[in-house]
Amino acid sequence: MALSNGWERASFIRLLAVSALLLVCLLTTVGGHAAQPSSLDGKALVEALRAGGYNIYFRHVATNWSQSDDVRERDDWLDCDPARMRQLSDAGRADAIAIGDAMRRLEIPVFEVLASPYCRTQETARLMAVGPVAASVDVMNLRAAQYFGGRAAIVASARQLLASTPQFGSNRVIVAHGNVAREATPAYPGEGEGLVFKPGDDGNFTLVGRISPEQWARLLELAGP
């Protein structure tokens, strides 16, 4: 196609750029990726979770950032020694206990609890005490992804898990890392924050709510006795 002048050429370039952007947006909404967020909050969010059908993705609670991870070989992440791996802080442990207590008091059903094998994610899940904890490398820390097929493989497995439908009338709790959520979903949670995802019939999932550690107390107030 011949373009007769500079204005036509500029318009054509802009059209190509818009088309490319639309194609990227389309590709990122298929294959187990999240759809655009919808909004559930407050009492509506509690009622939805009580009915079940959601995957609740928690980033591990607050950690001691004066510590750092020293992963030199496979399974180093299992170490709970603060000299080797970053561990939960006392405030983080208190948050995990409070989150679990709020979930039980709100009568949010949980049929499965999956957590990354890291010590800090396993401890977060155990302190929440909303069900038996099973280790899952589907949501492995991306810093250790080389042992599990690479970053793309972990992102794909995390998306597949978030797109899978929980047991009827119940919810799945997943405790993992911020970097997995940042790459696999449209949200980057803070420590202890819960992201609520609704699996779809098309193999995708939608972010419908976010709950910070501090907001659980507010949800208890809104839910009433």
C-alpha positions as CSV (number, residue, x, y, z in Angstrom):
1,M,0.0,0.0,0.0
2,A,1.5,3.3,-1.1
3,L,1.3,6.2,1.3
4,S,1.2,9.6,-0.5
5,N,2.3,12.0,2.3
6,G,3.8,12.3,5.7
7,W,0.4,12.7,7.4
8,E,-0.8,9.4,6.0
9,R,2.4,7.6,7.0
10,A,2.1,8.9,10.6
11,S,-1.5,7.8,10.8
12,F,-0.6,4.4,9.5
13,I,2.1,4.0,12.1
14,R,-0.2,5.0,14.9
15,L,-2.8,2.5,13.6
16,L,-0.1,-0.3,13.7
17,A,0.9,0.7,17.2
18,V,-2.7,0.6,18.5
19,S,-3.3,-2.8,16.7
20,A,-0.2,-4.2,18.4
21,L,-1.3,-3.0,21.8
22,L,-4.7,-4.6,21.3
23,L,-3.1,-7.9,20.3
24,V,-0.9,-7.9,23.5
25,C,-4.0,-7.2,25.6
26,L,-5.8,-10.1,24.0
27,L,-3.0,-12.5,24.4
28,T,-2.6,-11.7,28.1
29,T,-6.2,-12.6,28.9
30,V,-6.1,-16.1,27.6
31,G,-4.3,-19.3,28.8
32,G,-5.0,-19.1,32.5
33,H,-4.4,-15.4,32.9
34,A,-6.6,-13.1,35.0
35,A,-9.4,-11.1,33.5
36,Q,-9.9,-7.5,34.4
37,P,-10.6,-7.0,38.2
38,S,-14.1,-6.7,39.4
39,S,-15.0,-5.4,42.8
40,L,-16.3,-7.2,45.9
41,D,-15.6,-5.6,49.3
42,G,-16.9,-5.5,52.8
43,K,-20.0,-7.6,53.6
44,A,-20.4,-8.7,50.0
45,L,-17.0,-10.1,50.0
46,V,-17.6,-12.0,53.2
47,E,-20.8,-13.4,51.9
48,A,-19.2,-14.5,48.7
49,L,-16.4,-16.3,50.5
50,R,-18.9,-18.0,52.8
51,A,-20.6,-19.5,49.7
52,G,-17.2,-20.8,48.4
53,G,-15.8,-21.1,45.0
54,Y,-12.7,-18.8,45.4
55,N,-8.9,-19.1,45.5
56,I,-7.5,-16.9,48.2
57,Y,-3.8,-16.2,47.5
58,F,-1.9,-14.9,50.5
59,R,1.6,-13.5,50.4
60,H,3.4,-14.7,53.5
61,V,3.0,-12.3,56.5
62,A,5.6,-9.8,57.5
63,T,9.3,-10.9,57.6
64,N,12.5,-9.7,59.1
65,W,14.1,-7.7,56.3
66,S,17.5,-7.6,58.1
67,Q,17.8,-11.2,57.1
68,S,18.3,-12.5,53.5
69,D,18.0,-15.7,51.6
70,D,21.1,-17.8,50.9
71,V,19.9,-20.4,48.4
72,R,23.0,-22.3,47.2
73,E,21.5,-25.7,46.4
74,R,18.1,-27.4,46.2
75,D,16.0,-27.5,49.4
76,D,18.0,-24.7,51.1
77,W,14.6,-22.9,51.2
78,L,13.4,-25.4,53.8
79,D,15.9,-24.0,56.3
80,C,14.2,-22.1,59.2
81,D,17.6,-20.7,60.4
82,P,17.4,-16.9,60.2
83,A,21.2,-16.9,59.4
84,R,20.4,-18.8,56.2
85,M,16.9,-17.7,55.1
86,R,14.6,-14.8,55.8
87,Q,12.0,-15.6,58.4
88,L,8.8,-14.2,59.8
89,S,8.9,-11.3,62.2
90,D,7.0,-11.4,65.5
91,A,4.5,-8.9,64.1
92,G,4.1,-11.2,61.1
93,R,3.4,-14.2,63.2
94,A,0.8,-12.2,65.1
95,D,-0.8,-11.2,61.8
96,A,-1.0,-14.8,60.6
97,I,-2.8,-15.9,63.8
98,A,-5.2,-13.0,63.6
99,I,-6.0,-13.7,59.9
100,G,-6.8,-17.3,60.6
101,D,-8.9,-16.4,63.7
102,A,-10.9,-13.9,61.6
103,M,-11.5,-16.5,58.8
104,R,-12.8,-19.0,61.3
105,R,-15.0,-16.4,63.1
106,L,-16.4,-15.3,59.7
107,E,-17.1,-19.0,58.9
108,I,-15.2,-18.9,55.6
109,P,-15.0,-22.6,54.5
110,V,-11.6,-23.9,53.4
111,F,-11.1,-27.3,52.0
112,E,-7.4,-27.1,51.0
113,V,-4.4,-25.1,52.1
114,L,-1.4,-25.1,49.8
115,A,1.9,-23.3,50.6
116,S,5.2,-22.8,48.9
117,P,7.9,-25.0,50.5
118,Y,9.8,-22.0,51.9
119,C,9.9,-22.0,55.7
120,R,8.2,-18.5,55.9
121,T,5.3,-19.6,53.8
122,Q,4.8,-22.9,55.5
123,E,4.9,-21.1,58.9
124,T,2.4,-18.5,57.8
125,A,0.0,-21.2,56.7
126,R,0.4,-23.3,59.9
127,L,-0.2,-20.2,62.1
128,M,-3.3,-19.3,60.2
129,A,-4.6,-22.8,61.2
130,V,-7.5,-22.9,58.7
131,G,-6.7,-26.5,57.6
132,P,-3.9,-29.0,57.1
133,V,-1.0,-27.5,55.0
134,A,0.4,-29.2,51.9
135,A,3.6,-28.0,50.2
136,S,3.1,-27.0,46.6
137,V,5.9,-26.1,44.1
138,D,3.2,-24.7,41.8
139,V,3.7,-21.4,43.6
140,M,7.4,-21.7,44.2
141,N,9.4,-18.5,44.8
142,L,10.7,-17.3,41.5
143,R,14.2,-16.9,42.9
144,A,14.3,-20.7,43.1
145,A,12.6,-21.3,39.8
146,Q,15.7,-22.7,38.2
147,Y,15.1,-25.9,40.1
148,F,11.5,-26.3,38.7
149,G,11.8,-25.6,35.0
150,G,12.3,-21.8,35.1
151,R,10.2,-18.7,35.8
152,A,7.8,-19.3,32.9
153,A,7.0,-22.7,34.2
154,I,6.2,-21.5,37.7
155,V,4.1,-18.6,36.4
156,A,2.2,-21.1,34.2
157,S,1.6,-23.5,37.1
158,A,0.5,-20.7,39.4
159,R,-2.0,-19.4,36.8
160,Q,-3.4,-22.9,36.3
161,L,-3.9,-23.4,40.0
162,L,-5.7,-20.0,40.3
163,A,-7.9,-20.9,37.4
164,S,-8.9,-24.3,38.9
165,T,-12.2,-24.5,40.7
166,P,-12.2,-25.3,44.4
167,Q,-14.3,-28.0,46.0
168,F,-18.0,-27.1,45.8
169,G,-19.1,-24.8,48.6
170,S,-15.6,-24.2,49.8
171,N,-12.4,-22.2,49.1
172,R,-8.8,-22.9,48.5
173,V,-6.1,-21.0,50.4
174,I,-2.7,-20.5,48.8
175,V,0.2,-19.1,50.7
176,A,3.2,-18.0,48.6
177,H,5.3,-15.1,47.5
178,G,4.9,-11.6,46.1
179,N,7.0,-12.2,43.0
180,V,4.8,-15.1,41.9
181,A,1.6,-12.9,42.2
182,R,3.3,-10.0,40.5
183,E,4.1,-12.2,37.4
184,A,1.1,-14.5,37.3
185,T,-1.7,-12.1,38.3
186,P,-2.6,-8.4,37.9
187,A,-1.8,-7.6,41.5
188,Y,1.3,-7.3,43.7
189,P,0.3,-8.0,47.3
190,G,1.9,-6.7,50.4
191,E,3.1,-9.1,53.1
192,G,0.1,-10.8,54.6
193,E,-2.3,-9.5,52.0
194,G,-4.9,-11.8,50.5
195,L,-5.9,-11.7,46.9
196,V,-9.3,-13.2,46.2
197,F,-9.7,-14.8,42.7
198,K,-12.8,-16.3,41.1
199,P,-12.0,-19.1,38.6
200,G,-13.9,-18.8,35.3
201,D,-15.4,-21.5,33.1
202,D,-13.0,-20.5,30.3
203,G,-9.8,-21.4,32.2
204,N,-9.2,-17.9,33.3
205,F,-9.6,-16.2,36.7
206,T,-10.7,-12.8,37.9
207,L,-9.4,-10.7,40.8
208,V,-12.5,-9.8,42.9
209,G,-11.1,-8.5,46.1
210,R,-8.0,-7.7,48.2
211,I,-7.7,-8.0,52.0
212,S,-4.8,-6.6,53.9
213,P,-4.0,-8.0,57.4
214,E,-5.6,-4.9,59.0
215,Q,-8.8,-5.2,57.1
216,W,-9.8,-8.6,58.6
217,A,-10.9,-6.8,61.8
218,R,-13.1,-4.5,59.8
219,L,-14.7,-7.4,58.0
220,L,-15.6,-8.9,61.4
221,E,-17.3,-5.6,62.4
222,L,-19.2,-5.5,59.1
223,A,-20.3,-9.1,59.4
224,G,-21.8,-8.6,62.8
225,P,-22.4,-11.3,65.4
